[in-house]
Amino acid sequence: MTRSPDPFPAPLPDSLPPVERAPRMPGGFAAVGTSARIKASGRPDFALVVATGGPVPAAAVFTPNRFAAAPVRLSRSNLQATGGTPEACGYASAVIATSGSANAATGEAGDADQAAIGMAVAEAIGAQPAHVLHLSTGIIGTRLPLDKVQAAIRRVTDEGLEYTDYALGQAAVSLRTTDSTTKTASVAVRLPGASGGTVSATVTGIAKGVGMIHPRMATMLSIVLTDATASPSTLRALLRSAAAVTWDQLSVDGDTSTNDTVFVLASGAAGAASADDDPAARAALGAAIEAVARDLARQQARDGEGATALITCQVTGAADDADARAVARAVISSSLVKAAVHGRDANWGRIAGAAGNALVAEAAVLEAAGLDPEAAALRAGRPAAVDPARIRIAIAGHLAFDGPAGGPVGIDKAAARRAMDAEEVLIRVDLGLGDGTGEAFGCPLTEAYVKENAEYTT
């Protein structure tokens, strides 16, 4: 007997504020995006974002890849120096981004290049080199053309940066490498005012990344700006929490990059109460950062190299949220699932196999998501609880496997194939074990992905 559509509840995060896919420049920042001619094509490859009032609180999450690039290592060192703690949070006056060369695996010469770029930015804007943060993306093992980057720094600072939405959008364009779309997301949020009442604040993000993307933070490059008020440590906590349920739930191809970085900077220009001291301000700012992060992650998955759709896996009924996120992440990371979605094949067996292999995230991610350190250490890397007799699987609105009812369900494969021919293919898994929920984002594995990466440097 054929049973469809499926009756699963959808655990969508509808409590998050609405997102506009547009760059909205928060108060206290200016930006520029242009070409420094790093790319032979002449396409935009240079961006600079400046805090106009001097150093502002900043925080980051970085790749754990042991081949971490020169910009990652220098930015981490700068944040630690200006924040006075081992955590990746401190103060920043600018973020410089270059596209076309990763400046990874370039040895001492690459480190010297990145330091010289930081010095050039600092001199141009009247800041300290330690207050400059760095992003680079492109081919690993190639050095940045230092003379071209330094010339671009002098040119854009002489001409002047702009305080406009357009300028921030151009900075987003300049981040791109193999991206086919520019990725921006903004949230307008009401926050308690520092002098009473409420004020309007903006949280906006720009990002790049469509390949070499896999959980373990950050999975791409992004700059998040806000005119809300928060200390470096609060920004770090809010960013880590948001990343754990968004970017750490994103996979395109199973490879974590050498350059993955997300920065968040807060100018305080909106006049809001500090998120450090006001629980309502902290909750609202945290929700806005998560909403921006989630939307950017979804854009990145949909634009994955060779992608023909966005794959979303929503998991309900898990023993807890950590298990739910683990199962969702395992499903969207599976090459077999990704290939089946590309072929519009409602092959529930691939999903069941991926769910049965799911492992809970590493301890740092679990802590960021809210577990205490002791519990996180005990849970990290362990198999998620999955009972084949309780699991239920639905693909694009069609129930395909019902463990409590005996297993496979007679699915209308033709109807399911038609339903999978969509911009977003939703896979829903109910584990029947508790109240835990989670989601993850991925994309199909296609011939175009193989071709693009087979010829990436040639």
N, C-alpha and C positions, 0 to 999 in steps of 0.2 A: 504494500500500500504506500502510495506517495504522500508525504506530509510536508507541506510548505504553505505559507512562509513560516519561519520559526518564531516562537513566542518569547525569545530571550529579552530581558530588560537591557537597555544600553547604558552602561555606566559612563556617559559623557560628562565631562567636567563643566556642566552648565553653571556652576557657581562662580566660574571665572568671569571677569569683566569682558565685554565685547572688544574685539580687536579690529582695527582698521589697517588694511594692508597698504600703508602709505607711510613715508617718513614725515614725522612731525618734530621739528627741532625744539627741544626743551630750552627754557631760559638758561642763560649762562654758558652757552656753547656756540662755537662757530666751526665751519667745516669747509673743505674743498675736495673735489675729486677731479683728477686730470691725468694726462699721460706724461710720464717721465721717460718714455721710450725704452723701458725695460723689455717690453714685448716687441718683437720684430714687427708685429702687425701695426703698431702704433696705437692700439686700442688703450683705453684708460687703464692705468696700472698703479696709480699713486693716490693715496688719500691721507688727509691730515685733519684730525679733530682736536680742537683746542678749547680748554676751559678758560673763558675770557676773564675771569676774576682771579686767576692764580690757581694754585694747587687745590684740588677738591678730593674728598674721600673716594677711594677706588678699591675694587676687589677683582679677583680673577679665579677662574678654574683653568687648569692646563692639562695637556696630554701627559699620561704617565709613561709614554714611550721613552725607552732609555736612549734612543737616538734623538732626543729632543733638540730642536733647532736652536740656533743662536738667539733669535728674537724671544723664544720662550724662556731660555735661561737668563737672558738679560732682564726681561720684564719681571720674572720671579724675583731676581736679586734686587731690582729697584723697589718693588713693593715691600719686600722684607726690610730693606734699609729705611724706607720712609715711614713704615708702620711700626718698626721696632720690635717685630715679632716674627717667628718662623712661618706664620700664616701668610697666604698670598693676598694681603690687603695692606693698603697704605694710602699714599696721596699721589695724585698725578695732575700734570698740567696739559698733557697732550698724548694722543695716540697717533702714531704714524703707521701706515699700512702700505706695503708694496706687493705687487702681484706679478708673477712671471718667474721668480726665483725663490725657492723655499729657504735658501741660506741654511740648509741642514746638511750635516756631514761635510762641512767645509773647514773644519779644524780651527786653529788659532787665527788664521787669516779671516775666516768668516766672523769670528767673534770680534776681531778688530774692526771689520767693516761695520758691524751692527753698532758697536760703540761709537764709531765716527759719525754714523747717522744720528744717533741720539745727541751727540755733542752739537751737530749742525742744527738740529731742531731747537735745542735749548738756547743756543746763541741767537737764533732767528726770532724767538718769541720772548726772550728774556727770562728763561727758566733755568732750573738746575737739571743736569743730565739725568739724575736719579728720578726726576718727575716726568720722564718721557717713557711711555709704554710702546711696545713694538709688536707688529703683526707682519708676517711674510707668508706668501703662498706661491707654489709653483713647483718646478722640477727640483728634486733633491740632488745635492752634489754640485750645484752651480752657484757661483758667487754673485752677489749683487753688483751691478755696475755702479760703483760708488760715486763716480764723477757725475753720472746722470741723475742719481737720487739727490745728491747735494745741490746740483743746479736747480732741480725742481723745488727743493725746500726754499732756496733763496727766491725763486721766481714767485711762488704762491704767497710767501709771506710779504714780499715787496708789494704785490698786487692787492693783498688783503683777502682774508677769509670772509665768508658770508654767514649771516645768522639765519639763513632761510631754510625752509623745507627742501627746496630745490638743491641747495648745496649738500645737504645730508644725503639726498637721493643720489647725487653724483658721486659721493663718497662710496655709497653702496655699489654703484656700477663699477667703480675702480677696484673693488675687492674681487670681482669675478675672475675665474679662470675658465674652466669648462662649463660653468653654469650657463644655462640657456635663458634664465630669467633673473631679474634683480629681486633680492629678498629683503623686504622691509615689513615692520609690524609696529603699530603704535596703540597705546591705551591712554585714554583720558580718565583720570580718577579724582574723586573728591576726597580730600584729606583734612583732618582737623588742622585748623590754622594755629600758628605759633602764638597769635594774640587773641585766639578765640574764633568761633565760627568755623567755617570750612573754606578751603581754597581749592582751586583746580590745579592739578599737577599732571605732567606728561611722563610716560615711560615709553621710550621708542627704541627699537633695535634694528640694526642692519646686519646682514650675514652673508656668507658665501659657503659653498660646500656641496658637492654633488657626487663625489667619489672619495675613496679612502676614508670612509666614514663607518665607525662602529663604536658601540658603547665603551666607556671608560673615560669619559670626559676629556676634552670637550666635543670632539667629533666634528669640528669645523672651526671657522673664524667668525666671531661676532663682537660687535660693540653695542652695548646697551647704555643709553643715557637717560637720566631723569633729573628734573628740577626739584624733586623731593629732598628731604633732609634726613641723612643717616650717617652714622660713623662707618669707618672702614670695616670694622668687625661685624656690624649689623649687615652691611651690604654683602659681605662674604657669606654670612649665614643664610641670607635670603637667596643669594645666587646659587649656592650649593644645594639648597633644598629644592629650588626650581629645576636645576639641572638634573637632579636625581630622578625626577618623574617625567622629564621631557627629553633633553638631549642624550641622557644616558639610556633612553628607550628608543633610540634611533639607530638604524643600521642600513647602509646601502650595500656594502660588499664584504664586511667582515674584517677590514683593515683599519686600525687606529693610526692616525697620521702622526708625523713627527712635529707638526706645527699647531695642533689643535689648541685654541685659546678662546675664551670668552672674557671680556672685560665689562664691568659695570661701573659707571661714574655718576656721582650725585652732586649737583651744583648747589642745591638748597635755595635756588632763586625763586621758587614758588611761594616761599614763606610758610611752609607747612610745619607743624609740630614734628619734633624729631621722632623718627621711628625707633630710636633707642629707648625712649622713655614713655611713649604713648602707645599702648597696645593696639588701639584702633588704627593708628597710623601705620604701625608695623604690619598688621594683618592686611590692610588695603594695599600697601606698597608691595608686600610679598605676593599677593594675588595678581597684581598688575605685572610684576616681573615674570611670574609663572605663565601668565597668559601670553605675553610676548614671546617667551622662550618656546612654548608649545606651538604657537603658530609658525614661528621660524623653523622649528624642527619638521613640522608637516610640509612646509614649502620645500625644504631640502630633500625630504624623502620623495615628494612628487617629482622633483627635478633631478632625481638621481640619474647618473650617467646611463643613457639608454632606456630610461624608465618610460613605461607606457601608462602607468597608473600609480596612485598612492595605495599602499596596503596598510590598513589599520587593523590591529588585533586588539580586541577588548576582552578582558578576562574577568569573570565574576565567580563567586562561590569558592574562592581560594581560602586556605587556612588563614592567611593574612595578606596584606598588601604586598609584602616582599615576594611571597610566592606567586601572586598574581602577576606582578611585573616580570618575574623570571620567566613564567610561561609565555607571556605575551612577547617578550624579547626573543625567546627561543624560536617562536613561530615565525616572526618576521625576519629573523636572521638566517633561517634555513634556506640553503640553495635549492633544495627540492621544492619547498613551498613556493619560493620566488619563481622558479621555472614553471610550476604548475599554474600560478596566477598569470604568468605571461601567456601560456597556452589556453587560458580560460577553461582550465580543467578542474572541476570541483572534487579534487582528490583529497578527501578527508583523512586518508591514511597518512599522508605526508604531515598533516597538522598534528595528528595523534602521536606520530613518532617524534616530532619536535617537542611537543609538550612533555612527553615521557623522558626526554633528555635534559629538561630545563634545570639549570643551576642558579641558585640565588646569587645576587651580585656580591662584589667584594665588600669588605668591611667599611671602607671609606664612603662608598655610595650608600650603604645601609644607614650609616650614622647621619649622613646628610639628609636622608629621607625621614629621620626621626627616631631610629633605634638608639638605645644607649650603647656605649662602646662595648660593654661586656656581652650584651645580647648580639650585637653586630659581629663580634669576633666568633661567637659560637655558630652563627647562621651562615657566615660568608662561605660561598662556594659549595654549599651543600645542595643536594637534590631537592627541588620543590616537591611538595606532597601532591601526588597525582594518583587517583584510583580509577582504573579503566571501567569499573562497574558503576561509577558515578558521573563520569565526564560526559558532557554533551557538546557537540560541535556544529556550528552553523556557518555556511559560506554564502555571502551575498544574499542573506535573507532566507536561505533554504536549510532546514535542519537535515544534517547528513549522518550524524551518529548520536545515538541516545543510549548511553550506558545503562541507566536505570530500566529502560524498556527492552534491554536485550542486545543492544549494539547497533549495527548498521541499519539505516533507515532507507527505504526506497526513495531515492532522490530523483526528481525530474532533471536529468542531466542537461537536456536541451534548454530548459528554462533557466537553470543555474548558469549555463554558459552565457546566455543572453544577459543575465543580471550581472555577470562578472565583466561584461564589456562596458565599463564605466570608468569615470575619472578616479573614483575611490572604490576599492574592493574591501568590504568589511568582513572580517573573520571574527566570530564570537565563540568563546569557549567558556562553558560553565563547569567548574570542577566539583560542585556539590559537596564541598567540605567546610564551608564557613562563609564569612562576610567579606573576605578580601577582594579588592578590585584593582585593576591596573590596565594600562594600555601601552602599545608600542607602535612605531611607525617604520615602514620599509617600502621597498619598491620591487617590481619584477626583475628577474635576471634575464636579460635579452641578448640577442646576437650583437646589437649595437654597443652594449657595454663591453663585450669581448673585443670587438673591432677597435673601439676608441682606446682601450687600454693596451691593446697589442701594438698600437702605433703611437703611443703617447709621446715618446721622445724623438720620433722619426717623422 
